[in-house]
Structure formats: C-alpha cells, structure tokens
C-alpha cells in the first residue's frame, strides 16, 4: 500500500474510533473491533462473564449510554456527548441530586494539569463518578447537582479479536495491541492502527516463514483471557511476540522493551539494531512494574519471548491518560513511519534463519556458481575484476555465512560477525540458496 493510501486509511479509521466510548468490555469495545474488521479479516471470540481466569474473575460488560452532571443553575458541567473522558470509566449507574460537598468524593481532576480532563477507571470497585478539568472543579458553585448516569452491568464476555497470516512454518509471531481506552490517541489508538498497517503490509509479502497472529484485546484482562484460552498452544509454537503501544508522538526513534528472558531472538535483533542505528531504536530493560500486556505474556508461568514496541512512551509525556492525548499530538504521519520501521524489523526476523550449509566439507567451489571473482590476484584483493562483488565485501559475507550455517548460528549472529545488518546479508543468502548451497533450517 502506498504511503499516501495508508495515511488516508489510518486517518479515517482514527476518526471513526476516537469518539467511541470504550472500556474493557461492552458494546463500545465490540464496535471498535468491527471498525478495524472492515480492513482486516478479524475472528471474534471471548471469555464469558464470571469465569475464573488464573487469579482473576472476568467482570460483566459495561453498558454506558450517556452521563451528565448539571450544576444548581442548570449548566451542564460534564457530558459524555462532549467527551468520553467525563465519565469515570466503568462507573455504575446513578440518578439523583447530590450536594457539592458530597459530590466532591465522586469527582476526579488533575491539579498539576488544571485545564485538562483526566482518564480515570474503576473496573473492579463499584462506584460512580465524573472527570473534569481542575479549574472547572475549583469554580463549582455550592448547591445541589443533578447526576444522570445511564449505565448498567450485564453478563456477556470479555471480547477478543484476531487475524492470522499463515507462513511456510507453524512457528508463530504474535503481534498484539489493546483497544479499551476511550478518546485517547497515542496511548490508545496508535497501537491498533499500527497493527492494522502491519497486517496489510505483511499480507502482501511474497513469502512468510513464520505465521503471524494479530491480536486485539482489552488491556490486562484481555491478554490474560487469551493466555487462558490459548497459552498452552502458544507456548509450543511462539517464535516471538510484540506488544504495540504509544507509537506516535514527538519522539524521534522507536523504543524496544526487552523480553523477561532478555536473550531471545527478538532481543538480539533489537540490540543489533540499536547498536547499528541508535538514531532509529533504543532499548529499555524488561520490568514488571510498568508497561502493557507484555507483563502478562512474560509472567513467570509463561515466560514467553514477547517484547514491546513504543515511541513516545506511556507515563513520559504530559498528555498520558488525559485529554491532551490528541490526534495532533500523536500524528498519523508518525504512525506510518513507525509501521514502516516495525515491518523492516519483522522482515529481518523472518529471514534470520538459522540456515544449514549443504556442502559443509571444506569450502564449496563458488566460481562455477558465479559466487567468486573470475580472476584472482593481488590486484583483485580489494576490487574484483568482473563487478560481481563490491571488492571482497559480498565474498567475505558468503564465506562467513557458509562457515557459520550449521543450524546453531542465525543471521543475527552472522551479521554481527560481518558488521552489517541482516538485510545487508540477504543478497548473499539468496545467491547461496539459488546455488543449492544453503537451506533454511526452519523449513
């Protein structure tokens, strides 16, 4: 897909998703999946309300139609038709008149950001409430306020959605993102939109070694439900995983959060990128104290090779979890760039091997396969005579690939020895495969 077309797709999809009142369950989340499902073939499934999932019990669906708070003079202070952030997410329904002194315990604001509306949740503790700018809260008049929260809880499910692109092996790369916060751009919609862009890009690859699973879920409880349903199978098939979050904003480079293991193939590939292109990628260590669904995938009972890609990172910008997290801050152009970089990362991961040398007893005869300069002398040591190679660079890569292709080294290892990227090794790999000298050990 041309970048202009991708920009338009992500831009239009953002505009449809942003106004939807979402939470970790309920019609808003399911409606959001359907919007994305218009552009990728999603399968929908879920875990029913009240199900024990590891140490959790799945909550009921939240159905919130509208919520308003009206002051003593009849002026509307909070209204979900104006901003989804005005309602405490997962608020129970309530209708009545409340004096200001009692109302205050049900109001949420940010004194350090007095002009913006915060995003606040109460998923597992039943209460009601509103969120508003602190300056507005400070100027509320004494008197009775009318509270109208048209919301209820119903038995249903924690909904999940996925799409799968098959490869030549059943080894699987999991690409996941959460979709449960309302009206937040970078923190919420950047991940699912980049996931959509990656699905459309990878669907056009001529060859995929791995099978790619694209998973959408509500954060935390959704990934736990997915692991409860499919974790044992995933444990045996997963090659790598990536959680996508906060991929827009002003940061100039991607940021990779390492897996809990720290030494998996995606960890090594990310480190090689960061060493080679520090302006493109930085590495963060794994931590269970902050982050997204990689914490569940990397929990000790599973310990899966799942890392995280972000850009302008959660908790490190003023608009995190409040109304300052806008489309203008996130920027669709930045999402397109992030998707392009992650696709390049996945191409290297897909091609990384390991490989098996098909003529391992001594060096094979490369000349008859047009893999060696036709003349060899002191004059051709730096530059070959027939322009097959750029000096000895590709020849040295060919010899290094052959020597280390014993099924234990992959192209990430070999690229490090050649001081180049996996992508730069691929022309030599393809020549060796075409000449019958190299076989992918994974197929």
N, C-alpha and C positions, 0 to 999 in steps of 0.2 A: 504494500500500500504506500503510495506517495505520501511524503510528509504533510503536504497541504491537506490531503484527504484524511489522514489520521488526525490532524489537528482539528478539522471540522467535526469528525466523529466524536472525539473526546470532548470537544467544546459543547456540542449539542447534548451529549449524554450527561455531562455535568449539569447542564441547566435543567434537565428533567429530574435528576436525582437529588439535587440540593434542597428543593422545597419539601421533600417527603419527610414526615415525622416518623423517624425510625427508632427502634430500640432493639434489645437482644431477642425479641420475639414479637409476633403480631403482624398485622396487615401491612404496616409500613415497610418492614424488612422484606416481606414476600413480594410486595410491589416493586421494591428496588431490584430484587433478583430478576423480575420479569423484564424490567427495562434493559438490563445487561443481557438477558437471554434473547433479546431481539437481534443481537450482534454476535452471539456465540451459542452453540447448542448445549445449554445447561440441562442437566438432570437434577430434579428436585427431590429431596428426601429429608428425613428429620428424626428426632427422638421425642417421644410423647411427654407431655406434662407429667410431673410426679415420678419420673424414672430416676432410680439411683444410678448415677454415673460416677464411678470411682467414689470420691468422698463428697460428691455433690448430689443435690436433687434438682432436677430441671424445673424451673419456675413456670407458672402459667403464662399464657400470651397476654400482652398488654394492648388493650384497645382504647386508644385515646382519640376522641373525635374533635374536641375543642376545649380550651381552657381560657378563662378570662378572670381578671382581678379588676374591680371597679372601685374608685375612691368615693368618699362621702358626697362629693359634688357630682357624681355620675360620670367622671372622666375615667376612661379605661387606662389602667396602668400597665397591665400585662395581657397579651393576647397571642395565642399560638397561630392565629391567622396572619399576624405581623411577623413573628419569629418563633420557630420551633423551640428555641432555647429558653423561652419564657416559662415553660413548664418544667418542674423537676421531673427528670426522666424516670418513668415507672411510677409516677405519682398515682395514688389511689384516687378514686372519685370523691368529690365533696361538693356540696351545695349548702350555702349558709351565709350568715352575716357574722363577721368577726371584728372585734375592736383592734385598733392598731397595736396595742401592747401585746395582745395575744398573737396577732398576725406575724410579728417580727420573728418568732421562732420558726416560722414556715417560709421565711424569705432568705434568699442567697444572693450575695453580691461580692465584689472584689474591691476592697478598699485601696489596693495598690494600683488598680486599673479602674478608676471610678466611672469611666464613661462607657464601659462595655458590659455586655451581658455574659455571664459565665455559663458553662455547660456543667450541670451537676446531676448525679444519678443516685438513686436509692433502690437498687434492684432487689435486695433481699431483706429489707426492713420496710414494712408497710408504713407509709406516711404520705402526706400531700405537701405541695409547696410550689413556689414560683421563684424564678431567677430574674434579676433586673440589674440595671446599672446602679452602682453605689450612690452616685449623685442623685439619681431619682429616689432611691430609698431614703436618703438623708432628708429629702424635702417632702416626704409623705405627711399629709395633714392628720391630726388627731381625729378620731371618729370611727365609725363603723364602715367596713369594707365588704363588698359583696364578692363572694368566692363562688365561681361556677366551673367546676372541673368535670367534664363529661367523659369519664374514663371508667373502665371496668377490667377485671381479670377473667379470662376464660381458659378452660382446658383446651389444649391444642398441641403444639410441638415447638421445639427449637429447630427452626428450618435451616437446611444446608443446601448448597448447590455446587455442582461440579461439571467440568467438561474434560474430556480425555483425548489427547492426540497420541495415537499408537506409534511405536518405533519398531526397529528391527529386533529389539530385545524387550523382555518384560521388566528389565531394570527401570526404576521409576524416579523421575524428578518431580517433586511436589512443589507447586507454586501456589501460595495461599495469601489471602488478604481478608480483612474483616470489613463488615458492612453493617454497622449498627448505630453509629452516632448520627444525630440529625444536624444538618446545616453547618457542618464544619468542612473546610476544603482540604487543606494539606493533611490534617490528621485523619480525615475520614475517607474522602473520595479519591485522593491521589493513588492509593494502593489498588483499589478495584479498577480504576481507569488504566493504570499501567498494566495490570493483569490482563485486561481486555486487549490492550495493544499488543502484548506479548503473545496472547493466543492467536491473534490474527497474523502476526509475523511468523510464528513457528508453524502455523498451518500451511504456510507457503514454502517451507524448506523442502528441497528436493529429497533430502534424506535425514531421518532422525534415528540415531542409535537408541536413545532412551525413549521410553514412554513418558509423556508429560501430563500430569494431572493438575488441573487448575481448580482450586477450592475456594469458595466464598462461604464465610460463616460469621456469626456474631462473635465478637472477641471473647476470649477465655472460655465461656461455657460452650461456645460452638466448636472450638478446637478440641475441647475435652470430649464433647459428644462424638466428634469424628473419630478420635482415637478409641473411644469406647466401641464404636461400630466397626472400625477398620484397622485398628492399631496393630493387631497381631499379623495381619496380612502385610501391612505396610512395613513392619519390622523386617520381613524377609525379602522385600522387593526394593526398598528405597535405596537409591544411589546417593541422592542429595535432596535438600529441600531449601526453599527460600520463602520467607515471610516478607511481604511488601507493605511498607507503611511510610508515610511522611516523605514522599518522593518529589515534592515540589518545593517552592520557596526560594530564597535568595542564595542558599549555599551553592558553591561552585562545583563541588565534587560529590560523588556518591560516598556512602559510608556503609561498610560491611560489618555487622556484628557477628563475631565468630560463633561457631557451634560450642556446645558444652565440652565436647571432646578436644576441640582445638587443632586436631591434626588430620581431619578428613580431607577428601579431595577438594571440596569447595573451599575449605580453609587455605589449603596450599595454593590453589589457583588465585584466591583473593590476595594472599600475601605476595604472590609473584606480580600481580597487577600493581599493587600498592608500591612495591619496590621499583617497578619499571616505570609506572605512570603515577607518581604521587599527586600530581595535579588533577587526576581523574578519580582516585579512590583512596580512602583512608580506612584503617582497620580499628574496630573497637573490640575489646575483650568481651567474652560472654559474662553476663551477670544475671542472676535470677531475680534481682531486686527491681528491675525496671525493664520495659520493653513491651513486646506484644506476644503473639501466640508461639513464638519460638521457645518461650519459657515452658509451655506445655509439651511441645514436641521434644524438648531437651530435658524434661523431668527425668529423674534417675531411673524410674521404672521403664522408660522407653529409650532415652538417651540416643535419639535419632540424629543423623547428620544434617541438622536444619539450622541455617543461619538466617540473617535478616539483612535486607537492603533498605536503607533510608537515605535521606538527603538533608533536608532541614529538620533536625531530629526533635521528636517529642520532648517537651519539657525545656527546650533550649531556645524557644522564641516566645515573644510576648503574647502572641495570639493562640498559644496552646490551650485548648479546651475553653475557648470563649469566642465571641462574635467577631474578633479581629482576624480570625482564620477564614479569610475570604478567597474568592476566586482570583482577585487581583494579586493577593499575596502569593498564592500557590503558583499561578501562571501555567496555562495549558502548554506553552512552549517548553517549559521545564519538564513537564511530564513526557512530552515527545522525546526530549533529549535523554531523560532517564530510561525510558523504554529502549531506546537505541543502544545505550551502553549495556543494559542488562541482557539484551539479545546477544550482543557481542560476547559477553561473559558466558552465556549459555552455549553459544556455538563452540567456544573453546572447551567448555566442559564436555560437550557431546563428542568432540573429536579427540579427547585427551588420551584415549586408549585405556589400558596398555595394549601393545602390539607384540606379535611374535615374528621374529626373523625366520623366513622359510629356507634360508641357506646359511645356517649358523656355523658351519665347519670351515673356518677361515673366512677371508673376505670374498664375497662373490665377485664374478667378473662383471664390472659395471660398464665397461666400454661398449660391449655388444648390445647393451640396453640403452645406449645414449645417456648414460649417467656418469661418464668420466670424460675429461678432455681428450680429444683425439691426438694431441701432441703433448708430450711431457718433457720439459727441460727446465733448466734454471730460469729461463725467461718466462715460463708459464707458471711459476710458483705463485706469483701474485695475481696474474691475469691469464685466463685460459685463452687459447688461440682461436676458438670457434664460437665464442659468445654463448655457449651452453650455460656457463656459470658466471656469476659476478665474482671474478677472482676465484678463490678457493672456498668462498663462503658456503654455497649450497653443497659442494662436495664434502666439506667438513661436516655439515649437518647430516648428509646422507650417511656418512661413515659412523657418526655418533648415534644416529637413530638405529642403524643396523646393530651396532655393538650392544646397545642397552635394551633392545627389544627382545627380552627374554621372558616377558609376561610379568615381571616384577616391577619394572620401571614404567611410568606413564609419560606422556608428552610434557607434563608439567615438570617432572624431574629432568627430562632431556632438554627442554627449553632452558632450564636453569644452567645446565652444563654448556649450552651453546650461547648463553647470554642473549636470548631473544624471546619472543612471545610464542605461545602455542600456534597462533595464527601464522606467524612467520615460518614455522616448521611445516605447515600443511602442504605447500607445493612439493617439498621433498617427500613427504609421506605419500602423497598422491602418485608421484612418479614411481616410488617403490612398490606401491600396491599394484599399479598398472603393469609393472615389470614382473609381477609374481613373486616379489621378494619379501613382502610384508603382509601380514594378516592381522585383522583386529581380533584380539583375544576374547572380546566380549560376544562375538557372533559365531 
